[in-house]
Amino acid sequence: MNFEIILEQSDEGGYFAYVPELPECVGQGATIEEALDDIEEAIDLYLEPGMDDAAEDEVIFDEELFIDEDLLESCAEWGYNA
């Protein structure tokens, strides 16, 4: 199962991530990696009660969703698929 994740840089510093299809799933972190790890955990927790294979779900990032090329490159460096 794949979800669209929106990653935004906060005006106060750090990063904010959310999943439009899962309105209660949000994540944040001081770094891109922390925000992405946090949102992945939120997705897993959201799906856990009704999904037997939630651990096998892969989060895939769509390159077209990123405006900031530096964010996209950082995601790729940390092993997140674009």
C-alpha positions as CSV (number, residue, x, y, z in Angstrom):
1,M,0.0,0.0,0.0
2,N,1.4,3.4,-1.0
3,F,0.5,6.8,0.4
4,E,1.3,10.3,-0.8
5,I,3.4,12.1,1.8
6,I,3.7,15.9,1.8
7,L,6.9,17.2,3.4
8,E,7.1,20.9,4.2
9,Q,9.7,23.0,5.8
10,S,8.4,24.8,8.8
11,D,8.9,28.6,9.2
12,E,10.0,28.0,12.8
13,G,12.6,25.5,11.7
14,G,12.4,21.7,11.2
15,Y,10.0,19.8,8.9
16,F,6.4,18.8,8.9
17,A,5.0,15.7,7.1
18,Y,1.4,14.6,6.5
19,V,-0.6,12.1,4.5
20,P,-3.7,13.6,2.8
21,E,-5.4,10.2,2.6
22,L,-5.0,9.7,6.3
23,P,-5.9,13.0,7.9
24,E,-4.8,12.0,11.4
25,C,-1.3,11.0,10.3
26,V,1.2,13.7,10.8
27,G,4.9,13.8,11.6
28,Q,7.5,16.3,12.4
29,G,11.2,16.5,13.1
30,A,14.2,18.8,13.3
31,T,15.6,17.2,10.2
32,I,14.0,15.7,7.0
33,E,15.0,12.2,8.1
34,E,13.4,12.7,11.6
35,A,10.2,13.9,10.0
36,L,10.0,11.0,7.5
37,D,10.7,8.5,10.2
38,D,8.0,10.1,12.4
39,I,5.4,10.0,9.6
40,E,6.3,6.4,8.7
41,E,5.7,5.4,12.4
42,A,2.4,7.4,12.4
43,I,1.2,5.5,9.2
44,D,2.1,2.1,10.8
45,L,0.3,3.0,14.0
46,Y,-2.8,4.2,12.1
47,L,-2.9,1.0,10.0
48,E,-1.9,-1.4,12.8
49,P,-5.4,-2.3,14.2
50,G,-6.8,-3.4,10.8
51,M,-3.7,-4.5,8.8
52,D,-1.9,-7.8,9.3
53,D,0.9,-6.8,6.9
54,A,1.4,-3.1,7.8
55,A,5.1,-3.8,8.5
56,E,5.5,-4.8,4.8
57,D,4.1,-1.5,3.5
58,E,6.6,0.7,1.7
59,V,6.4,4.5,1.8
60,I,7.2,5.8,-1.7
61,F,7.9,9.5,-2.4
62,D,6.7,10.9,-5.7
63,E,9.4,13.2,-7.2
64,E,6.7,15.4,-8.7
65,L,5.4,16.3,-5.2
66,F,8.6,18.0,-4.2
67,I,9.3,21.6,-5.0
68,D,12.6,21.8,-3.2
69,E,15.2,19.8,-5.0
70,D,17.4,19.8,-1.8
71,L,14.6,18.0,0.1
72,L,14.3,15.4,-2.7
73,E,18.1,14.8,-2.8
74,S,18.2,14.4,1.0
75,C,15.3,11.9,0.8
76,A,17.2,9.9,-1.8
77,E,20.4,10.0,0.3
78,W,18.5,8.5,3.2
79,G,17.1,5.7,1.1
80,Y,13.6,6.9,0.6
81,N,12.4,6.1,-2.9
82,A,11.3,8.9,-5.2
